[in-house]
Amino acid sequence: MVDVGRVSERELLFIIQQCAAISDMEETSDVYRVYEANSPWSDHEPRCLENLDQVECLRRKIKYYFMNPCEKYHARGRKPWKLVLQLVKIAIITIQLVSFGLSNQMVVTFREENLLTFKHIFLKGYVDGGLDTYAVYRQADVYDHIDYVIKQYEHLHNITVGNHEYEKNGSTYTPLTVCQNFFKNGSIYPGSETLDIDVHVETECFNVYPIAPRTLREALPEFVLHFKRMISVSITFVLKAINLQTVRYRELPDCYDFAVTITFNNQVHSGRIKIDLENDVNINECRDWNVAGASPRNIYLTVLFDCLIIVTCITSFALCMRSIINGIQLELEYTRYCREHTAKEVPWSDRLEFVNGWYILIIVSDALTIIGSILKIEIQTKVLTSYDVCSIFLGTGTMFVWIGVIRYMGYFRKYNILILTLRAAFPNVIRFICCAGIIYLSYCFCGWIVLGPYHEKFRTLNTVSECLFSLINGDDMFPTFKNMKQKSSLVWIFSRVYLYTFVSLFIYMILSLFITIITDTYDTIKQQQQSGIPTSELQKFLSVCKDLPNSGVYRLDQNNSFFNCCINRCRRDRERLTSEA
């Protein structure tokens, strides 16, 4: 770097004279004739020496922007702190995810096994995997099942093998609540095909406290089910338990509140009342605990580690945002140069080159990880229990972080073929998917309407879409054909035409064309890499600059000073003229 303040007046006068002499000799200079002959921008390049130096500085700035961290280190000696930060972030985020996954696994296991326990305790005659067909068909069975739930609830201490307990409100237990939802008034006579009904819904509730064991009639003597008007019957109660799994890992156990709901669903009024059991879980910190060998220190260390991850992600977010801003500023400078000196408009494909998509991916992953880490801290401190939301943020953020590793693989010429192929094929793939998606949706709607009443895989739009997507991948094809009910010959024939045309169209034509698009793009990228010919105006513009990263020229442009750039150019030309003389 030439320090202008240390240049003497005599040297400065000599440099200015040399600049003027070089400007006069510019048209006859062999150097500039070679430059103009090789440059694809020569017809529009400005003839002024200052403009030429400015263009070279711009080329080097853009070329430096697209260098990888190793090249930038050789060019200006800047250490790749951003690369080191990303590698450290990948390591600590992965450790955080594994730790959270193990903790979440214990929570999920405890919650699911308690749900299965409640089904076996409170659902009469329940067997594993039989909840889809668990229903009653007689009035006596409904009363019998409700009576069974009440008895099991009152005998809970003598039945359960777990550490389940009733919830207390002060000194009294909270009750079990039985609620019946039914239409307000109704007179229904299917024999004469007449009915008179009020669609307004009324709710009737009764409370049962866990005292001496009683039957339904003893606990609720006034409870009567209005079967013809009944919509549903729900039984709700709260049980408490403690998860002792964490004690083995020298962590404090959590206290759980299970809000159990047993629903007798009669909305269809088909003579079949479905029975379902669900529970909502609330995790709390135990009030009074004494566990030998366990302390809250592990929680504090985990929270501190999460805070470190948040600080790291904020730093990464700021650095990547700064790089994006620098790229946008450089894009504006390049666009302004092309508009003023070459009378060309920069295409959007070249403009988007300055917006690094990997930085955007890192910014998104940092934002998701910061939110997920905050939620994880709140879960550790028992403020929240939303494990699912936290898992989505942390899992997606970690996925994006690991996908970002491909960016560093792309610095090697033999490993970046995947990135280049995906980026080049993406626009054509999106256009192709839009067209194929229209055909796919048409088959979804047609299958839902026509085949839905006769095939369980076509009952809803969601199941239709899943079934057709499985057919595209060659999965579950024979059962889809076989399970079609032959109640209507016309619909059966239509189903065969429908399925055969869909499989033929999507597997043999659309899927093959989709693979062809990727293959053609791969071949094109491979040929471009082998030929090394610039394919865009931006690449042609940068191909003129032959300065290597370790040439030392980029250190001269570090302060982006035009005057320094001009002085250095004059010094190089003076040395060249001296050597020729």
C-alpha positions in Angstrom: 0.0 0.0 0.0 1.4 3.4 -1.0 1.1 5.9 1.7 0.3 9.2 0.0 1.3 11.2 3.0 4.9 9.9 2.8 5.4 10.6 -0.9 7.7 13.6 -1.4 6.7 16.5 -3.7 9.3 15.5 -6.3 8.2 11.9 -6.4 4.5 13.0 -6.6 5.3 15.3 -9.5 7.2 12.6 -11.3 4.3 10.1 -10.9 1.9 12.7 -12.3 4.1 13.3 -15.3 4.4 9.6 -15.9 0.6 9.3 -15.8 0.3 12.1 -18.4 2.9 10.4 -20.6 1.2 7.1 -20.4 -2.1 8.7 -21.2 -0.6 10.1 -24.4 0.9 6.8 -25.4 -2.2 4.8 -24.5 -3.4 4.3 -28.1 0.0 2.9 -29.3 0.9 0.9 -26.3 1.3 -2.8 -26.8 -0.1 -3.5 -23.4 -3.4 -1.8 -24.0 -3.7 -3.2 -27.5 -3.4 -6.7 -26.0 -5.8 -5.8 -23.3 -8.4 -4.4 -25.8 -7.9 -7.4 -28.1 -8.6 -10.0 -25.4 -11.3 -8.1 -23.5 -14.9 -8.8 -24.4 -15.7 -5.4 -23.0 -13.1 -3.6 -25.3 -15.7 -1.9 -27.6 -17.2 -0.1 -24.7 -14.2 0.4 -22.4 -13.4 4.0 -21.5 -10.1 5.3 -23.0 -9.1 7.4 -20.0 -6.4 6.0 -17.8 -8.3 6.8 -14.7 -11.3 4.9 -16.0 -9.1 2.0 -16.9 -7.7 1.9 -13.4 -11.1 2.2 -11.9 -12.3 -0.7 -14.0 -9.4 -2.8 -12.9 -10.1 -2.0 -9.3 -13.7 -2.9 -9.8 -12.8 -6.2 -11.4 -10.4 -7.0 -8.5 -13.1 -6.1 -5.9 -15.7 -8.3 -7.5 -13.2 -11.1 -8.0 -12.1 -10.8 -4.4 -15.8 -11.0 -3.3 -16.2 -14.3 -5.1 -13.1 -15.9 -3.7 -13.2 -18.7 -1.1 -11.8 -18.1 2.4 -8.4 -19.6 1.6 -8.0 -17.4 -1.5 -9.0 -14.4 0.5 -6.4 -15.2 3.1 -3.7 -15.4 0.4 -5.0 -12.2 -1.3 -5.2 -9.9 1.7 -4.0 -12.0 4.7 -7.4 -11.9 6.3 -8.0 -14.9 8.5 -11.2 -16.9 7.8 -12.9 -16.0 11.1 -16.3 -16.5 9.5 -15.4 -20.0 8.4 -14.1 -20.9 11.8 -17.2 -19.5 13.4 -19.4 -21.7 11.1 -17.4 -24.8 11.9 -17.6 -24.1 15.7 -21.3 -23.4 15.3 -22.0 -26.7 13.6 -20.3 -28.6 16.4 -22.0 -26.8 19.3 -25.5 -26.8 17.6 -25.1 -30.6 16.9 -24.2 -31.2 20.6 -27.2 -29.1 21.6 -29.6 -31.0 19.3 -28.3 -34.4 20.6 -28.7 -33.3 24.2 -32.2 -32.0 23.5 -33.1 -35.1 21.5 -32.2 -37.4 24.4 -34.1 -35.3 26.9 -37.1 -35.1 24.5 -37.0 -38.9 24.0 -37.4 -39.5 27.7 -40.4 -37.1 27.8 -42.0 -38.6 24.8 -41.5 -42.2 26.1 -43.0 -41.3 29.5 -46.0 -39.5 27.9 -46.8 -42.3 25.4 -46.5 -45.1 27.9 -48.8 -43.2 30.3 -51.3 -42.8 27.5 -51.2 -46.5 26.9 -51.6 -47.2 30.6 -54.7 -45.0 30.9 -56.2 -46.8 27.9 -55.7 -50.2 29.6 -57.0 -48.9 32.9 -60.1 -46.9 31.9 -61.2 -48.5 28.7 -63.1 -51.8 29.3 -61.7 -54.6 27.2 -59.1 -52.5 25.5 -56.3 -54.3 23.6 -53.2 -52.7 22.0 -53.8 -51.4 18.5 -57.6 -51.8 18.7 -58.5 -48.2 19.3 -59.6 -47.6 15.7 -62.4 -50.1 16.1 -63.1 -49.5 19.8 -66.8 -48.7 19.9 -70.1 -49.7 21.5 -73.5 -50.4 19.8 -76.0 -50.9 22.7 -77.3 -48.5 25.3 -76.5 -50.9 28.1 -72.9 -51.0 26.9 -72.6 -47.2 27.1 -73.8 -47.1 30.7 -71.5 -50.1 31.5 -68.4 -48.3 30.0 -69.1 -45.1 31.9 -69.7 -47.1 35.1 -66.4 -48.9 34.5 -64.5 -45.6 34.1 -65.9 -44.3 37.4 -65.0 -47.4 39.3 -61.5 -47.5 37.9 -61.0 -43.9 38.8 -62.1 -44.5 42.3 -59.9 -47.7 42.7 -56.9 -46.0 41.1 -54.6 -46.4 44.1 -55.2 -50.2 44.2 -55.0 -50.7 40.4 -52.1 -48.7 39.0 -48.5 -49.9 39.1 -47.2 -46.4 38.5 -46.9 -43.4 40.8 -50.2 -41.9 39.7 -52.1 -39.7 42.1 -55.3 -37.5 42.1 -55.0 -33.8 41.6 -55.7 -31.8 44.7 -57.2 -28.3 45.0 -56.2 -27.3 48.4 -57.1 -30.1 50.8 -59.7 -31.7 48.5 -59.3 -33.8 45.4 -60.5 -32.4 42.0 -63.5 -34.3 40.7 -64.1 -36.5 37.7 -66.5 -34.7 35.4 -69.1 -36.3 33.1 -70.6 -34.0 30.5 -73.3 -34.9 27.9 -73.8 -32.8 24.8 -77.2 -33.1 23.1 -79.6 -31.2 20.9 -81.9 -29.0 22.9 -85.2 -30.5 21.7 -86.0 -33.3 19.3 -88.7 -35.6 18.3 -87.3 -38.2 15.8 -89.5 -40.9 14.2 -87.6 -42.8 11.5 -90.5 -45.1 10.9 -92.8 -42.4 9.7 -89.9 -40.4 8.3 -90.7 -37.3 10.5 -88.6 -35.3 12.9 -88.7 -32.1 14.8 -85.4 -31.0 16.3 -83.7 -27.9 17.6 -80.1 -27.7 16.5 -79.0 -25.7 19.5 -76.7 -27.8 21.7 -77.0 -28.1 25.5 -74.4 -29.4 27.9 -75.2 -31.3 31.1 -72.3 -32.0 33.5 -71.9 -33.9 36.8 -69.0 -34.2 39.1 -67.8 -37.4 40.8 -65.3 -37.1 43.7 -62.8 -40.0 44.5 -64.3 -41.3 47.7 -65.8 -44.7 48.5 -66.2 -46.9 45.4 -69.7 -46.5 43.9 -71.6 -47.4 40.7 -72.8 -45.0 38.1 -76.3 -45.0 39.5 -75.0 -44.4 43.0 -72.7 -41.6 42.0 -75.1 -40.0 39.5 -78.6 -41.0 40.3 -80.1 -38.3 37.9 -77.8 -39.1 35.0 -79.8 -40.1 31.9 -78.5 -40.4 28.3 -80.7 -39.0 25.6 -79.4 -41.3 22.8 -81.6 -40.0 20.0 -80.4 -36.4 20.7 -77.0 -37.2 22.1 -73.9 -35.8 20.3 -71.2 -36.9 22.7 -70.3 -37.8 26.2 -67.0 -36.7 27.7 -65.4 -37.8 30.9 -62.5 -35.6 32.1 -60.2 -35.9 35.1 -56.6 -35.0 36.0 -53.9 -37.3 37.3 -50.4 -36.4 38.5 -47.2 -38.4 38.1 -43.4 -37.9 38.4 -40.9 -38.9 35.7 -38.1 -40.7 37.5 -36.1 -41.5 34.4 -33.9 -38.4 34.7 -32.7 -39.5 38.2 -30.5 -42.1 36.5 -28.7 -39.3 34.7 -28.3 -37.3 37.9 -30.9 -34.7 36.8 -33.9 -33.4 38.7 -37.2 -35.3 37.9 -40.2 -33.5 36.4 -43.7 -33.5 37.7 -46.5 -34.2 35.2 -50.2 -33.3 35.0 -52.2 -35.5 32.8 -55.6 -34.1 31.8 -57.3 -37.3 30.6 -60.4 -37.0 28.3 -62.5 -40.0 27.4 -65.0 -39.2 24.6 -68.1 -41.2 23.5 -68.6 -39.9 19.9 -72.1 -40.1 18.5 -72.0 -37.3 16.0 -72.8 -39.6 13.0 -75.9 -41.1 14.8 -75.3 -44.4 12.9 -75.8 -46.7 15.9 -72.1 -46.9 16.5 -70.6 -44.8 19.3 -66.8 -44.5 19.0 -64.8 -44.3 22.2 -61.5 -42.4 22.3 -59.0 -41.5 25.1 -56.6 -38.5 24.9 -54.5 -36.7 27.4 -52.9 -33.3 27.5 -49.6 -33.1 29.3 -48.3 -30.2 31.5 -44.8 -30.5 32.8 -43.9 -28.6 36.0 -40.9 -28.3 38.3 -41.4 -30.4 41.4 -42.0 -28.1 44.4 -40.2 -30.1 47.1 -37.5 -32.6 46.2 -34.6 -34.3 47.8 -32.6 -36.6 45.5 -29.2 -37.8 46.6 -26.6 -37.2 43.9 -28.7 -34.8 41.8 -28.5 -31.0 41.8 -29.8 -28.1 39.7 -26.2 -27.5 38.5 -26.7 -29.5 35.3 -29.7 -27.3 34.4 -27.6 -24.2 35.0 -24.8 -25.5 32.8 -27.2 -26.4 30.1 -28.8 -23.0 30.1 -25.3 -21.4 30.0 -24.4 -23.6 27.0 -27.7 -22.5 25.2 -26.8 -18.9 25.9 -23.4 -19.5 24.3 -25.1 -20.9 21.2 -27.4 -17.8 21.0 -24.4 -15.5 21.2 -22.6 -17.5 18.5 -25.7 -17.5 16.2 -26.1 -13.7 16.7 -22.5 -13.2 15.7 -22.9 -15.4 12.6 -26.2 -13.6 11.7 -24.4 -10.2 11.9 -21.4 -11.4 9.8 -23.6 -13.0 7.1 -25.9 -9.9 7.0 -22.8 -7.7 6.5 -21.6 -9.9 3.7 -25.0 -9.7 2.0 -25.0 -5.9 2.3 -21.5 -5.7 0.9 -22.6 -7.9 -2.0 -25.6 -5.7 -2.7 -23.4 -2.6 -2.7 -21.0 -4.2 -5.1 -23.8 -5.2 -7.3 -25.1 -1.6 -7.4 -21.6 -0.4 -8.3 -21.2 -3.0 -11.1 -24.7 -2.1 -12.4 -23.9 1.6 -12.4 -20.6 1.0 -14.3 -22.3 -1.1 -17.0 -25.1 1.5 -17.4 -22.7 4.4 -17.6 -19.7 3.0 -19.6 -21.0 0.1 -21.6 -24.7 1.1 -22.2 -25.7 -2.4 -21.1 -28.3 -3.5 -18.6 -27.1 -6.2 -16.3 -29.4 -9.3 -16.5 -31.0 -10.5 -13.3 -29.0 -13.7 -13.4 -25.8 -11.7 -13.0 -27.3 -9.5 -10.3 -28.4 -12.5 -8.3 -24.8 -13.8 -8.4 -23.9 -11.0 -5.8 -26.6 -12.3 -3.4 -25.1 -15.3 -1.9 -27.9 -17.9 -1.2 -25.7 -19.7 1.3 -25.6 -16.6 3.5 -29.4 -16.4 3.4 -29.6 -20.0 4.4 -27.2 -19.4 7.3 -29.2 -16.4 8.4 -32.4 -18.4 8.4 -30.8 -21.2 10.3 -29.4 -18.8 12.8 -32.8 -17.2 13.4 -34.4 -20.6 13.8 -31.7 -21.8 16.2 -31.9 -18.6 18.3 -35.7 -19.0 18.7 -35.3 -22.7 19.4 -32.6 -22.1 22.0 -34.8 -19.5 23.8 -37.7 -22.0 23.9 -35.3 -24.7 25.1 -34.1 -22.4 28.0 -37.8 -21.8 28.9 -38.4 -25.6 28.8 -35.4 -26.2 31.1 -36.6 -23.6 33.5 -40.2 -25.1 33.4 -41.7 -21.9 32.0 -42.9 -23.7 28.8 -43.6 -27.4 27.9 -43.9 -27.0 24.1 -41.4 -29.6 23.1 -42.9 -30.0 19.7 -42.5 -26.3 18.8 -38.9 -26.2 20.1 -38.1 -29.4 18.2 -39.3 -27.9 14.9 -37.1 -24.8 15.4 -34.0 -26.7 16.5 -34.4 -29.5 14.1 -34.9 -27.2 11.1 -32.1 -24.9 12.1 -29.7 -27.8 12.5 -30.7 -29.2 9.1 -30.0 -25.9 7.4 -26.6 -25.6 9.2 -25.6 -29.1 8.0 -26.8 -28.3 4.5 -24.6 -25.2 4.6 -21.6 -27.5 4.9 -22.1 -28.3 1.2 -21.0 -24.7 0.5 -17.5 -25.4 1.7 -17.4 -28.6 -0.4 -18.2 -26.4 -3.4 -14.9 -24.7 -3.1 -13.3 -27.8 -4.5 -13.8 -28.1 -8.3 -14.5 -31.8 -8.2 -17.2 -31.6 -5.4 -19.2 -28.6 -6.6 -21.0 -30.3 -9.5 -24.0 -31.0 -7.3 -24.4 -27.4 -6.2 -24.0 -26.1 -9.8 -26.4 -28.7 -11.2 -29.1 -27.9 -8.6 -28.8 -24.2 -9.1 -28.9 -24.4 -12.9 -31.7 -26.9 -13.0 -33.9 -25.2 -10.3 -35.8 -22.8 -12.6 -36.6 -25.5 -15.1 -37.6 -27.9 -12.4 -40.0 -25.4 -10.8 -41.6 -24.7 -14.2 -41.9 -28.5 -14.8 -43.4 -29.1 -11.3 -46.0 -26.4 -11.8 -47.2 -28.0 -15.0 -47.1 -31.6 -13.6 -48.8 -30.4 -10.4 -51.9 -29.3 -12.3 -52.2 -32.8 -13.8 -51.6 -34.3 -10.3 -54.3 -32.1 -8.7 -56.8 -33.1 -11.4 -56.3 -36.7 -10.6 -56.6 -36.0 -6.9 -60.0 -34.3 -7.2 -61.3 -37.0 -9.7 -60.2 -39.9 -7.5 -61.6 -38.3 -4.3 -65.1 -37.8 -5.8 -65.4 -41.0 -7.9 -63.4 -43.6 -5.9 -63.8 -42.2 -2.4 -67.0 -44.1 -1.5 -65.5 -47.4 -2.7 -61.8 -47.2 -1.6 -60.5 -46.3 1.8 -57.3 -44.7 0.3 -59.5 -42.2 -1.6 -61.7 -41.1 1.3 -60.1 -37.7 1.8 -58.0 -35.4 -0.3 -55.1 -36.0 2.0 -55.2 -39.8 1.6 -55.7 -39.5 -2.1 -52.6 -37.3 -2.5 -50.6 -39.8 -0.3 -51.8 -42.8 -2.3 -51.1 -41.2 -5.7 -47.6 -40.1 -4.5 -46.9 -43.6 -3.4 -48.0 -44.9 -6.8 -45.5 -42.6 -8.5 -42.7 -44.1 -6.5 -43.9 -47.6 -7.2 -45.0 -48.3 -3.6 -48.2 -50.1 -2.6 -49.4 -50.5 -6.1 -51.0 -54.0 -6.1 -53.1 -53.3 -2.8 -54.4 -50.1 -4.4 -55.8 -52.1 -7.3 -56.9 -55.0 -5.2 -58.8 -53.1 -2.4 -61.2 -51.5 -4.8 -64.7 -52.6 -3.9 -66.7 -54.1 -6.8 -70.1 -52.8 -5.7 -70.5 -50.8 -8.9 -69.3 -52.3 -12.2 -69.1 -48.9 -13.8 -67.0 -47.4 -11.0 -64.8 -50.5 -11.0 -64.1 -50.1 -14.7 -63.5 -46.4 -14.2 -61.0 -47.1 -11.4 -58.9 -49.4 -13.7 -58.8 -46.7 -16.4 -58.0 -44.1 -13.8 -55.1 -46.0 -12.2 -53.6 -47.3 -15.4 -53.5 -43.9 -17.0 -52.1 -42.3 -13.9 -49.3 -44.8 -13.5 -48.5 -44.7 -17.2 -48.5 -40.9 -17.4 -46.5 -40.1 -14.3 -44.1 -43.0 -14.2 -43.3 -43.5 -17.8 -43.6 -39.9 -19.1 -43.5 -37.2 -16.4 -41.0 -38.8 -14.1 -38.7 -39.7 -17.1 -38.9 -36.1 -18.4 -38.1 -34.8 -14.9 -35.0 -37.0 -14.8 -34.0 -35.8 -18.3 -34.0 -32.2 -17.1 -31.6 -33.0 -14.3 -29.4 -35.1 -16.6 -29.2 -32.5 -19.3 -28.3 -29.8 -16.8 -25.6 -32.0 -15.4 -24.1 -32.6 -18.8 -24.2 -28.9 -19.6 -22.4 -28.0 -16.4 -19.8 -30.7 -16.9 -19.0 -29.4 -20.4 -18.7 -25.9 -19.2 -16.3 -27.0 -16.5 -14.2 -28.8 -19.0 -14.1 -26.0 -21.5 -13.6 -23.2 -19.0 -15.4 -20.7 -21.3 -17.2 -17.9 -19.4 -21.0 -18.3 -19.9 -22.3 -15.0 -18.5 -21.5 -11.3 -19.0 -20.2 -11.1 -15.4 -17.8 -14.0 -15.9 -16.6 -12.4 -19.1 -16.0 -9.2 -17.3 -14.0 -11.0 -14.5 -12.1 -13.2 -17.0 -10.0 -10.2 -18.0 -8.5 -10.0 -14.5 -5.6 -12.5 -14.4 -4.3 -11.4 -11.0 -3.8 -14.4 -8.7 -4.8 -14.3 -5.0 -1.1 -14.4 -3.9 0.0 -11.8 -6.4 -0.2 -9.0 -3.8 -2.3 -6.8 -6.0 -5.4 -7.2 -3.8 -3.5 -5.8 -0.8 -3.1 -2.6 -2.7 -6.8 -2.3 -3.2 -7.6 -3.1 0.5 -8.7 0.5 1.3 -10.6 0.9 -2.0 -8.8 4.1 -2.7 -8.9 5.2 -6.3 -5.9 7.6 -5.9 -3.8 4.7 -4.5 -4.9 2.4 -7.3 -3.9 5.0 -9.9 -0.5 5.6 -8.3 0.2 1.9 -8.2 -0.8 1.5 -11.8 1.5 4.4 -12.8 4.4 2.8 -10.9 3.9 -0.5 -12.7 3.8 1.2 -16.1 6.9 3.2 -15.3 8.8 0.0 -14.4 7.6 -1.6 -17.6 8.7 1.4 -19.7 12.1 1.3 -18.0 12.6 -2.4 -18.7 11.7 -1.9 -22.3 14.1 1.0 -22.7 
